[in-house]
Amino acid sequence: MKFSVYQVSRQGGRAVNEDRLGYCYTRDAVLLVLADGLGGHPDGEVAAELAVNTFSRRFLAAASPDLPDVRRFLMDALLAAHQAILDYAQAARMEDNPRTTVVAAVVQGGRFTSIHSGDSRLYWLRQGEVLDRTRDHTLHEQLSGEAAWAGSTPPPTSGVVASFSPSHLEAGQANRNILFTCLGSPGLPLFDASQAQALEEGDRLLLCSDGVWGVQDDAQLAGRLRDAPLKQAAAGLAEASVAAGGRHADNTSLILFEWQTPPDFPETQVIQTGEMAADDFASTIQMAPAAEALAELDAFDDEAIERSIAEINEAIRRTAASKLNR
């Protein structure tokens, strides 16, 4: 594989940076993951850490050097991250769970597959234009009537399908941007997992928190990434987002990935994985203190997590079957 990737996170005007992000790669696969811990709930940064660390741990365990089923890996990793947050809250005897959004993508075989829960986004850009993007799990996007992916891409599969009555939608008009799902919530999280999409040389994937997309529209965002080497484009977008947010700017985090980086940007650092051994990996994600503390409590016991995932998948299957039988 040949690609470039750059990540940046800014605290903005907030007291704490509750965003977490990172990437891992083997010879044949790359994982990109970003989580935005929710304010208004305790330990949002811990929830985000747990989400990112769970995705990365499972990726490094399963990618040897590629993943046999990328979509299944992403769905299981998301559910495992959700369960890890619940376990952490239970072990700490918290009255309210930490919560986080998450967006992740795996690039493998020249194609990418993504998953998200909440309003952290993935943008797919080609030749400086937004080819597609994820749709937020907010009332605003629900009211728009758009799928989790727009345009010509295949429809997503949701873990749990949300439904709203006309009265719910009318009553919620004043709160259009409020999330209706995230990891760490008491019920099963909603998520959307895309089908695999073929990348072309120079395509870019942007994973970002709402501190980035919330202060500019999609055209402005794409314009800031156009005609610039990857590192400069990513850093410039982050700084512009913080500036646009002003004194109370939100946490602002992003990962910018470019596939088969063209030779037009010689100052862009290019990663080529062809010389890596099958069991080699590289990662920017480190085990954080919160994750280490939870591991000591055996909350990351693999068998327990697999049992939890199986129970969640069975609940999803029953929900889907009941909807079909109505």
C-alpha positions in Angstrom: 0.0 0.0 0.0 1.0 3.6 -0.6 -0.7 6.4 1.3 -0.3 9.5 3.4 -2.0 10.3 6.7 -1.9 13.2 9.2 -3.8 13.8 12.4 -4.3 17.0 14.4 -6.3 17.8 17.6 -6.9 21.3 19.1 -8.5 22.0 22.5 -10.1 25.2 21.2 -11.9 27.3 23.8 -12.9 24.4 26.0 -11.5 23.5 29.4 -10.7 19.9 28.4 -10.0 18.2 25.0 -12.4 15.3 25.0 -11.5 14.2 21.4 -9.4 11.2 20.8 -8.0 9.9 17.5 -5.4 7.8 15.8 -4.5 5.3 13.1 -2.9 1.9 12.9 -1.6 0.0 9.8 -0.2 -3.3 8.7 1.2 -4.3 5.4 -2.3 -4.6 3.8 -4.8 -2.7 6.0 -5.2 0.7 7.6 -7.5 1.7 10.5 -8.5 5.3 11.1 -10.6 6.1 14.2 -11.8 9.3 15.9 -14.1 9.7 18.9 -15.6 12.9 20.4 -16.4 12.5 24.1 -19.7 14.2 25.0 -19.8 17.1 27.3 -22.7 17.2 29.8 -21.8 13.7 30.9 -18.8 12.6 33.2 -15.5 11.5 31.7 -16.2 12.2 28.1 -12.5 11.9 27.3 -12.4 8.5 29.0 -15.3 7.3 26.8 -13.4 8.5 23.7 -10.2 6.9 24.9 -11.9 3.6 25.4 -13.5 3.7 22.0 -10.3 4.5 20.2 -8.3 1.9 22.2 -10.9 -0.8 21.7 -10.9 -0.3 17.9 -7.1 -0.3 17.7 -6.6 -3.3 20.0 -9.0 -5.4 18.0 -7.5 -4.3 14.7 -4.0 -5.2 15.7 -5.3 -8.6 17.0 -7.3 -9.4 13.8 -5.3 -7.8 10.9 -2.7 -10.4 9.9 -2.0 -8.6 7.7 -5.5 -8.0 6.4 -9.0 -8.4 7.9 -11.2 -11.4 6.6 -14.4 -9.4 6.9 -13.9 -5.6 7.3 -17.5 -4.7 7.8 -18.0 -7.3 10.5 -14.8 -6.2 12.2 -16.1 -2.6 12.3 -19.5 -3.5 13.7 -18.0 -5.8 16.4 -15.4 -3.2 17.4 -18.1 -0.6 17.8 -20.2 -2.8 20.0 -17.1 -3.9 22.0 -16.3 -0.2 22.5 -19.8 0.5 23.7 -19.6 -2.4 26.1 -16.2 -1.3 27.4 -17.7 2.1 28.3 -20.6 0.5 30.2 -18.1 -1.8 32.0 -16.0 1.2 33.0 -19.0 3.0 34.4 -20.2 0.0 36.3 -16.7 -0.7 37.8 -16.4 3.0 38.8 -20.0 2.9 40.2 -20.9 6.0 38.2 -24.4 7.3 38.3 -24.2 8.4 34.7 -22.3 6.7 31.9 -19.5 8.4 30.0 -20.5 8.8 26.3 -18.8 9.4 23.0 -19.5 9.6 19.3 -17.2 7.5 17.0 -16.3 7.3 13.3 -13.9 4.8 11.9 -12.7 3.5 8.6 -10.6 0.6 7.3 -8.8 0.8 4.0 -7.9 -2.5 2.5 -7.4 -3.8 -1.0 -7.9 -0.3 -2.5 -11.3 0.1 -0.9 -12.6 1.7 2.3 -15.4 0.7 4.6 -16.6 3.0 7.4 -18.8 3.0 10.5 -20.1 5.8 12.7 -22.4 6.5 15.6 -23.3 10.1 16.4 -22.2 13.2 14.6 -18.5 12.7 14.1 -18.1 12.5 10.3 -16.2 10.9 7.4 -15.9 12.9 4.2 -14.8 11.2 0.9 -13.1 13.8 -1.3 -11.9 13.5 -4.9 -10.2 16.2 -6.9 -11.0 18.7 -4.3 -14.7 18.0 -4.1 -16.9 16.2 -1.6 -17.8 12.9 -3.3 -19.9 11.8 -0.3 -20.1 12.0 3.5 -21.7 10.2 6.4 -25.0 11.5 7.8 -25.2 12.4 11.5 -27.5 10.7 13.9 -29.3 13.9 14.8 -32.8 15.1 14.3 -31.6 17.6 11.7 -30.4 14.7 9.4 -33.4 12.6 10.2 -35.7 15.5 9.1 -33.7 15.9 5.9 -34.8 12.4 4.9 -31.3 11.5 3.7 -29.6 8.1 4.1 -26.4 7.6 6.1 -24.6 7.9 2.8 -25.9 10.1 0.0 -25.3 10.0 -3.8 -24.7 6.8 -5.6 -23.2 4.8 -2.8 -25.0 1.7 -1.6 -27.3 2.1 1.4 -25.9 1.4 4.9 -27.0 -1.2 7.4 -27.9 0.1 10.8 -27.4 -1.8 14.0 -30.8 -0.5 15.2 -33.1 1.5 13.1 -34.5 4.7 14.6 -38.1 5.8 14.0 -39.8 9.0 14.8 -43.5 9.9 14.7 -44.7 13.2 13.1 -45.4 14.5 16.6 -41.8 13.7 17.7 -40.4 15.4 14.7 -42.5 18.5 15.2 -41.7 18.7 18.9 -38.0 18.4 18.2 -37.7 21.2 15.6 -36.1 23.4 18.2 -33.4 20.8 19.0 -32.5 19.7 15.5 -28.8 19.1 16.2 -29.3 17.0 19.4 -27.8 13.5 19.1 -30.2 10.6 19.4 -27.4 8.0 19.8 -23.8 7.5 20.9 -21.6 4.9 22.6 -22.2 4.6 26.3 -25.9 5.3 26.3 -28.1 2.9 28.3 -29.7 1.4 25.2 -28.0 -0.2 22.1 -26.2 2.4 20.0 -27.4 3.2 16.5 -24.7 2.9 13.9 -24.3 3.0 10.1 -21.8 0.8 8.4 -21.1 1.5 4.7 -20.4 -0.9 1.9 -16.8 -1.1 0.6 -16.0 1.8 -1.8 -13.2 1.8 -4.4 -10.6 4.5 -4.0 -8.8 6.2 -6.9 -5.4 7.8 -6.8 -5.4 11.0 -4.8 -8.7 10.4 -3.1 -8.8 11.7 0.5 -10.8 10.6 3.5 -11.4 13.1 6.3 -12.6 11.9 9.7 -13.5 14.8 11.9 -15.3 15.9 15.1 -18.1 18.5 15.0 -15.6 21.2 15.9 -14.5 21.0 12.3 -17.7 20.7 10.3 -19.9 22.7 12.7 -18.3 26.0 11.7 -18.3 25.7 7.9 -20.3 24.1 5.2 -19.1 21.2 3.1 -18.0 23.4 0.2 -15.9 25.6 2.5 -14.4 22.5 4.1 -13.5 21.0 0.8 -12.0 24.3 -0.4 -9.6 24.4 2.5 -8.3 20.9 1.6 -7.9 21.6 -2.2 -4.6 22.0 -3.9 -2.4 21.6 -0.8 -0.1 18.9 0.5 -1.7 16.7 3.1 0.0 18.0 6.2 -0.5 21.6 5.3 -4.1 21.0 4.3 -4.9 19.2 7.6 -3.2 21.7 9.8 -4.7 24.6 7.9 -8.2 23.2 8.2 -7.8 22.6 12.0 -6.6 26.2 12.6 -9.3 27.7 10.4 -11.9 25.7 12.3 -10.7 26.9 15.7 -10.5 30.5 14.4 -14.1 30.3 13.1 -15.3 28.9 16.4 -13.9 32.0 18.2 -13.4 32.3 21.9 -15.7 29.4 22.7 -14.4 27.1 19.9 -15.2 23.4 20.3 -12.5 20.7 20.5 -11.3 20.4 16.9 -9.9 17.1 15.7 -9.3 15.5 12.3 -7.5 12.7 10.5 -6.7 13.3 6.8 -5.8 10.3 4.7 -4.8 10.2 1.0 -4.7 7.1 -1.1 -1.9 6.5 -3.5 -0.5 10.0 -3.0 0.3 11.6 -6.4 3.8 12.9 -7.0 2.5 16.5 -7.2 3.2 17.0 -3.5 6.8 16.0 -3.0 6.9 17.5 0.5 4.1 15.1 1.7 5.3 12.2 3.7 4.3 9.0 1.9 4.0 5.6 3.7 4.7 2.5 1.7 4.0 -0.8 3.4 5.3 -3.3 0.9 8.4 -4.0 2.9 6.5 -4.7 6.1 6.4 -8.3 7.4 3.0 -9.9 7.7 3.0 -9.6 11.5 4.3 -6.0 11.6 2.2 -3.0 12.5 2.5 0.7 13.2 0.2 2.8 15.3 -0.2 6.4 16.7 -2.5 5.1 19.4 -1.1 4.5 22.8 -2.9 2.7 25.7 -4.2 5.6 27.8 -4.3 5.5 31.7 -8.1 5.1 31.6 -7.9 2.0 29.5 -5.1 0.6 31.6 -7.1 1.0 34.8 -10.1 -0.7 33.2 -7.9 -3.6 32.0 -6.8 -4.1 35.6 -10.4 -4.6 36.5 -10.7 -7.3 33.8 -13.3 -5.3 32.0 -11.5 -6.0 28.7 -11.7 -9.8 29.2 -12.0 -11.0 25.6 -14.4 -13.8 26.4 -16.8 -11.5 28.3 -16.7 -8.9 25.5 -17.4 -11.6 22.9 -20.4 -12.8 24.9 -21.6 -9.2 25.1 -21.3 -8.7 21.4 -23.1 -12.0 20.7 -26.0 -10.8 23.0 -26.1 -7.4 21.3 -26.1 -9.0 17.9 -29.0 -11.3 18.9 -31.0 -8.3 20.2 -30.4 -6.6 16.8 -31.5 -9.7 15.0 -34.7 -9.9 17.0 -35.4 -6.2 16.5 -35.0 -6.6 12.7 -37.1 -9.7 12.6 -40.0 -8.1 14.6 -40.0 -5.1 12.2 -40.2 -7.4 9.2 -43.1 -9.3 10.7 -45.3 -6.2 11.4 
